[in-house]
Every structure is written in structure tokens, then in C-alpha cells.
């Protein structure tokens, strides 16, 4: 691992600085609007705009990179993001902030795509898992350090925006000074939404739920903590401890995921999230100790849902479709993360700040209802399932090109689909059989299972 850090330290440093700036900006904007007594709807809308920009950047970023090259695209986006950050200090009109927040998300997604392309180019095939883990650690640490800046500098003045812009300026240095040649351009593989909705509906439901919950957390948890009476330093500590919990839980989660049924784990973690969020959901004013303990406990389980869903879906999708699957999962997560802060912001405005964790508890219970381990047929389970669980970067800090780093994706498939731009070559007979099995995409038991399946099988998918 030490050799990995040494080999990729420049790219990890760039990721670290980007996430320090991004984490600080999200919390700063929430606290700044709270101090100005702005409706929580606007706070949620800002985070929704950020995620919308991330999704949009995933669609157009590869075109920019293909046109001007990796270094120029990265440098241009870092400059645009830094200018958009400083624009928050020059303009007080909230609709303009929505546009600026979208620009920040779009530019950062392009930067993620450049970094992940470079990591994939330099990583040996046998080291991709370790490189992936290092990228995840740098991402989470950046988010945590961004919160701790508020502890050292609690004033909500324009100097914090300058610090964010400074981070995006510094993340330029290791990429701009590289002596390596440009990596081969990578193209996001075409998505197959209808296929994946039929094949892995429970995984997509989990990813959508994780987006709703985690997107709302990043956007509205600082506002919630502020309305609970916490000072700026305490809000920074609260957010930092919660995000650190997401990093801390990844390794025990991998151990559990490789040994126990993943659908059962998803359902169990969702139920634990519903219980952990309950005290914060029903108490208008929460003692400081309870707030930190319950918030930490919620984060331990809420950051488990996405990586478990990724592992679960990969168990039931063939290797030649895993690149497309990664893109589908990230877009699904982005859609949830764009909707969640808006809905939770409205609830907080109408019913009070505790509705944020009521929102978490409700959608966790929806996942408990939606995920049914006994309904998984395993008809399409791959031969080597369960695949090894991989510690993943937070979904707000990765792009569709992160599939190139995932050791569960065959390197030749990455080359064929993401460098040559070729779409997967579907097997017509396999697709016809899949469509016949998945009529209606239902998770309920089939009334007519057909002669080729025992009656105990259902037509549900992971």
C-alpha cells in the first residue's frame, strides 16, 4: 500500500484538495443561508443543483476531454470552478447561486473524469483494488478536512470562499506539472436502463434510496445542526465525525459483504438506519451528546447502502455489461441526490428541522419493504459470485469512468468499451430469454412460472 501511495500521491493530492474545497463549500453555504434565515428549501435546492451539475458533467465531460486533452480540460474546469466559487461572494441573488452551484458540480465531474482516467492508465491490473481504495481514502479525508476547517475558522466570512478557491487552485498543480503523456481517452459506455431495471431492480432501488438520503445529508445536515443550536465549530465537528464514520465503516462492511447475503445486509442496514434516525426524527430539540452519537450511528449505516448495492448488482450482471452498470448506478444515485435535498428541504420548512432525519427514517423503511432477500432467484448470478467487495469512493466524488478502476470489471472490457467507444455486444438469445423471464419487471411471485422453473422461484431480481 505504501508503494501505491508513493506512485499515485500527485493524483491523490489533487483529489484531496478538490474534496476539501467541495466539502467546505457545501457546509459553508448551508450555514451561511441559515445565518441569514433563508428557507431550507433554498439550501436543498443548492445541493440539488450541485448533483444535477455532476450528472450533466458525466454526460459532456468526455467530449471536452476528447476535444482539448486531459490537462487542458482539467485546468479549464478547475479555473471555472474557482471562479464560480468566488462568484458566491460577489452575488447575493439566490437564483444565481443555483447556476453557480450547478457549474461547480459540472466542472468537478470533468475533473474526476481526468483523474480517474489517469489513475487507470498508471495502475497495474493487479493493483486496481488498492488504487481504488486509496482514491476512496483521499476522497473521504478531503471531505472530513473540509469540515474541520470550520472548527479552526468559525467565521462565515468571505475568507472561507477564498479558501475553497485556493483548494481548487492547488489541485491544478500536480496535474499541470506532470511529465507523463496523456492517457488514452475513455468514453462512458452506453447505458441500458431497460435491461438493468429488469435485471437488478432491487439494487437500483437501493442506489436511488442512498442518493435520496446521502444527498440530503450533505446538503441539509449543516442546516439541521445549526437549527439545533450548534455553533459553527460544533457543526464542523458534527459533519466531520459523520463523514469519518462513512470512511471507518468501509472495511468491516467489506468483511461482512463477502461472508453474508448482500440483500439481507442491505435490508438489515436500512432497518438499522431507520432506528438510528428515529430519536433525531421525533425530538425537536436534541441534547448535544445524543445528536453526535445518533448522527454518527446514522452515518455508519447510510454510507453502507451504495457500496453494498454495487456489489450486489455486480453479482448478477455479466462482465461485459459491468461498465454500463457502473454508469447506470451513478446516474441513478445522482437522480436521487438531486431530488432528495429538494423534498427534504420542503419538509424541513413546513414541519421543522427534525424532518430531515424523519426523511431518512422513512426512506430507510421503504428500502426495508422493497428489498426482499427471499425473492432473489439467482437465475443470472455470475459463476464467481459473490464477487469480492471493493471499498468505494463516495458517490459524490466519482464519475462513470471509475468503472475503469474497479477490479470487478475485466480490463479487456474496459479497453473495448471505454477506449474504443464500442458498445457492449449483447447476445440476442440471452436478451430474449431475459425479456421473457422478466415480463413486467415484477418482484412478486409469478402466477405462471413456466415449465423450466420450479414453482418456488420468483421473477424478482437483485
Buried (B, 14 or more C-beta within 10 A) or exposed (E): EEEBEEBBBBBBBBBBBBBBBBBBBBBBBBBBBBEEEBBBBBBBBBBBBBBBBBBBBBBEBBEBBBEEBBBBBBBBBBBBBBBBBBBBBEEEEBEEBBBBBBBBBBBBBBBBBBBBBBBBBBBEEEBBBBBBBBBBBBBBBBBBBBBBBBBEBBEBEEEBBBBBBBBBBBBBBBBEEBEEEBBEBBBBBEBBEEBBBBBBBBBBBBBBBBBBBBBBBBBBBBBBBBBBEBEBBBBBBBBBBBBBBBBBBBEEBBEBBEEEBBBBBBBBBBBBBBBBBBBBBEBEEBEEEEBBBBBBBBBBBBBBBBBBBBBBBBBBBBBBBBBBBBBBBBBBBBBBBBBBBBBBBBBBBEEBBBBBBBBBBBBBBBBBEBBBBEBBBEBBBBEEBBBEBBBBBBBBBBBBBBBBBBBBBBBEBBBBBBBEBEBBEBEEEEEEBBEEBBEEEBBEEBEEBEEEBEEEBBBBBB
